[in-house]
Amino acid sequence: MSSEQRYNIEDLKRLMQRLRDPVMGCPWDLKQSFESIAPYTLEECAELIDALEQKDYPHVKEELGDVLFQVIFYSQLGAEQDLFDFDEVVSDITAKLIRRHPHVFLDGDLEGVVPDRSSMEEIKKNWEATKAAERVSREQMSVMDDVPEALPGLVRAQKLQKRAGQLGYDWTEKAEVVKAIEAEWLELFDVIDSDAPVEIEMELGDVLFTIVNLARHCRIDAEAALRKASRRFEARVRFAESQAAREGSDLRDESPETLDRRWRDAKQATDTL
């Protein structure tokens, strides 16, 4: 077959069936389950996010394929156990998105056109109302019920805070959040030198949680902000390592003063990341 052959979604589904063929399939793929694949899904999603943030679009295409393959894999496992198949996954997400966009799809029809454009506030209100109705249909009566525990800590904190805000548990001004951070900071200082790791962990967690709240009030994604800060830190360390190596030196052997100088140089060189 030509290397220029273009495959489609049906080909990918067939590939997955062959990988899971009990007789002629791949031994590794045959050993997998919903649970064993889950860590790979997290990894693939993280790699996609990294490529997006780097604006490496050829890599984005590759990573999107990897994420799609995860969906195909889960769907094949579901089909084998008579739970669901890929077509049902597609049908359900299409129906859900039509349901959640009444301002686009008139009368729940894929081709239905709504003549009057809705405001962003109306769209947001309808979206939240539809999600609330879906939670009720799943017998999830709390606004907290469908926030996955497996989410990264900063992401989950931000979602929980947003949900609580729907009930009135929120600050109205950024200055109030800053005051709360200062109060939590003082509580952490009270225990930081104690021999009480459980209390230190709790107070540190409160500080982090409240900082996430400030990010939310500033309309900043806390997880993305921390990833970018980590990327800047990584770039600065690499810069300092390279600078030292060019001078025939090793950071481990240098004085605090030299390390500080290299760090200032690194910050100046990477302040746009």
C-alpha positions in Angstrom: 0.0 0.0 0.0 1.3 3.5 -0.9 2.8 5.6 1.9 0.4 8.4 0.6 -2.6 6.3 1.6 -5.1 8.4 3.6 -7.0 6.5 6.3 -10.3 7.4 7.9 -12.1 6.8 11.2 -13.4 3.5 9.9 -9.9 2.3 9.2 -8.8 3.3 12.7 -11.7 1.3 14.2 -10.7 -1.7 12.1 -7.1 -1.4 13.2 -8.3 -1.5 16.8 -10.4 -4.6 16.2 -7.4 -6.3 14.6 -5.1 -5.3 17.5 -7.6 -6.9 19.9 -8.2 -10.0 17.8 -7.9 -12.9 20.3 -5.9 -15.1 17.9 -3.9 -12.8 15.6 -3.9 -9.6 17.7 -1.1 -7.8 19.6 -0.3 -9.5 22.9 0.2 -6.1 24.6 -3.1 -4.6 23.4 -4.9 -7.8 24.4 -3.7 -7.5 28.0 -5.1 -4.0 28.4 -8.3 -3.0 30.3 -10.1 0.3 31.0 -8.0 0.7 34.2 -4.6 -0.1 32.6 -5.1 2.4 29.8 -6.2 5.3 32.0 -2.6 6.4 32.9 -1.7 6.5 29.2 -4.8 8.7 28.5 -3.6 11.2 31.1 -0.1 11.2 29.5 -1.4 11.7 26.0 -3.6 14.6 27.1 -0.7 16.2 28.8 1.5 15.9 25.7 -1.3 17.4 23.6 -1.6 20.4 26.0 2.2 20.8 25.9 2.2 20.9 22.1 -0.6 23.4 22.1 1.1 25.7 24.5 4.3 25.4 22.5 2.3 26.2 19.3 4.0 23.2 17.7 1.1 22.5 15.4 2.6 19.5 13.5 3.1 17.9 16.9 -0.5 19.0 17.9 -1.8 16.9 14.9 0.2 13.9 16.1 -1.0 14.2 19.7 -4.6 14.7 18.6 -4.2 11.3 16.8 -2.9 9.7 20.0 -5.8 11.1 22.0 -8.3 9.9 19.4 -6.7 6.4 19.6 -7.4 6.4 23.3 -11.1 7.0 22.5 -11.0 4.2 20.0 -9.4 1.9 22.4 -11.9 2.5 25.2 -14.7 2.1 22.7 -13.4 -1.2 21.5 -13.2 -2.4 25.1 -16.7 -1.2 25.6 -18.0 -3.0 22.5 -16.3 -6.3 23.6 -18.1 -6.1 26.9 -21.5 -5.0 25.4 -21.3 -1.7 27.3 -21.0 0.8 24.4 -19.3 1.3 21.0 -17.7 4.2 19.2 -20.8 5.1 17.3 -22.7 5.4 20.5 -20.0 7.6 22.0 -20.3 9.9 19.0 -24.1 9.9 19.1 -24.2 10.7 22.8 -21.7 13.6 22.6 -23.5 15.1 19.5 -26.9 14.9 21.3 -25.4 16.5 24.5 -23.8 19.4 22.6 -27.0 20.0 20.7 -28.9 20.0 24.0 -26.4 22.4 25.5 -26.6 24.9 22.6 -30.3 25.8 22.2 -29.1 29.2 21.0 -27.7 27.6 17.9 -29.8 24.4 17.2 -33.5 25.4 17.0 -35.8 22.8 18.6 -32.8 20.5 19.2 -32.4 19.9 15.4 -28.9 19.6 14.1 -29.8 21.8 11.1 -32.3 24.0 13.0 -31.3 27.7 12.9 -32.1 30.2 15.7 -32.7 33.6 14.0 -32.0 35.7 17.1 -28.5 35.7 18.5 -28.1 35.2 22.3 -25.9 37.2 24.5 -22.9 35.6 26.2 -24.7 35.9 29.6 -27.8 34.1 28.2 -25.6 31.4 26.7 -23.7 30.9 30.0 -27.0 30.8 31.9 -28.5 28.2 29.5 -25.3 26.1 29.6 -25.3 25.9 33.4 -29.1 25.2 33.5 -28.7 22.4 31.1 -25.8 20.9 33.0 -27.8 21.2 36.2 -30.7 19.3 34.6 -28.3 16.6 33.4 -27.0 16.2 37.0 -30.5 15.8 38.3 -31.2 13.1 35.6 -28.1 11.2 36.9 -29.4 11.7 40.5 -26.5 14.0 41.2 -28.2 16.6 43.4 -25.1 18.6 44.5 -23.3 21.1 42.3 -20.1 19.3 43.3 -21.2 15.8 42.2 -19.6 15.6 38.7 -16.3 17.3 39.4 -13.9 14.4 38.8 -11.5 13.6 41.6 -8.8 12.5 39.1 -8.4 16.0 37.8 -5.1 17.8 38.5 -5.3 19.5 41.9 -5.3 23.1 40.6 -7.9 22.3 37.9 -10.2 20.6 40.4 -9.8 23.4 42.9 -10.8 26.0 40.3 -13.8 24.0 39.2 -15.0 23.4 42.8 -14.7 27.1 43.5 -16.7 28.0 40.4 -19.4 25.6 41.3 -19.6 26.9 44.9 -19.9 30.4 43.5 -23.2 29.4 41.9 -24.5 29.0 45.4 -23.2 32.3 46.6 -20.0 31.0 48.3 -17.6 33.4 46.6 -15.9 36.7 47.0 -17.1 39.7 45.0 -13.8 41.6 44.8 -10.2 40.5 44.1 -9.1 42.6 47.1 -11.1 40.3 49.3 -9.3 37.2 47.9 -5.9 38.9 48.5 -6.9 39.5 52.2 -7.9 35.9 52.5 -4.5 34.8 51.1 -2.8 37.1 53.7 -4.8 35.5 56.5 -4.1 31.9 55.3 -0.4 32.9 55.0 -0.3 34.0 58.6 -1.9 30.7 59.7 0.8 28.8 57.8 3.5 30.9 59.5 2.1 30.0 62.9 2.8 26.3 62.3 5.6 26.3 59.8 8.3 25.7 62.4 6.3 23.2 64.4 6.7 19.5 64.5 3.2 19.0 63.0 3.4 17.9 59.4 -0.3 17.3 59.2 -1.1 20.9 60.2 1.5 22.3 57.9 0.1 20.3 55.0 -3.4 21.6 55.8 -2.4 25.2 56.1 -0.2 25.0 53.0 -3.2 23.5 51.1 -5.4 26.4 52.3 -2.8 28.9 50.9 -2.7 27.1 47.6 -6.4 26.8 47.3 -6.9 30.5 48.0 -4.3 31.5 45.5 -6.2 29.4 42.9 -9.3 31.5 43.9 -7.4 34.6 43.1 -6.4 33.2 39.7 -10.1 32.5 39.0 -11.1 36.0 39.9 -8.4 37.3 37.6 -9.7 35.0 34.8 -6.4 33.1 34.8 -6.2 29.3 34.4 -4.2 28.4 37.5 -2.9 25.1 36.0 -1.7 26.8 32.8 -0.1 29.6 34.8 1.9 27.1 36.9 2.9 25.1 33.8 4.2 28.3 32.2 6.1 29.3 35.4 7.6 25.8 35.5 8.6 26.1 31.8 10.3 29.4 32.6 12.1 27.9 35.6 13.3 24.9 33.5 14.5 27.2 30.7 16.5 29.3 33.2 18.2 26.3 34.8 19.1 25.0 31.3 20.4 28.5 30.4 22.6 28.6 33.5 23.9 25.1 32.9 24.8 25.9 29.2 26.4 29.2 30.2 28.6 27.5 32.8 29.5 24.7 30.4 30.6 27.2 27.8 33.0 28.6 30.4 34.3 25.2 31.4 32.5 25.3 34.7 29.8 23.3 36.6 27.0 24.9 38.5 27.6 22.4 41.4 31.1 23.8 42.0 30.2 27.5 41.8 29.9 30.1 44.5 26.5 31.5 45.5 27.5 34.8 44.0 28.2 33.2 40.6 25.0 31.2 40.7 23.1 34.4 41.4 24.7 36.2 38.5 23.9 33.3 36.2 20.3 33.3 37.4 20.0 37.0 36.6 21.4 36.4 33.2 19.0 33.5 32.7 16.0 35.5 33.8 16.9 38.3 31.3 17.3 35.8 28.5 14.0 34.0 29.2 11.7 36.7 30.4 9.5 36.4 27.3 8.7 32.7 27.8 
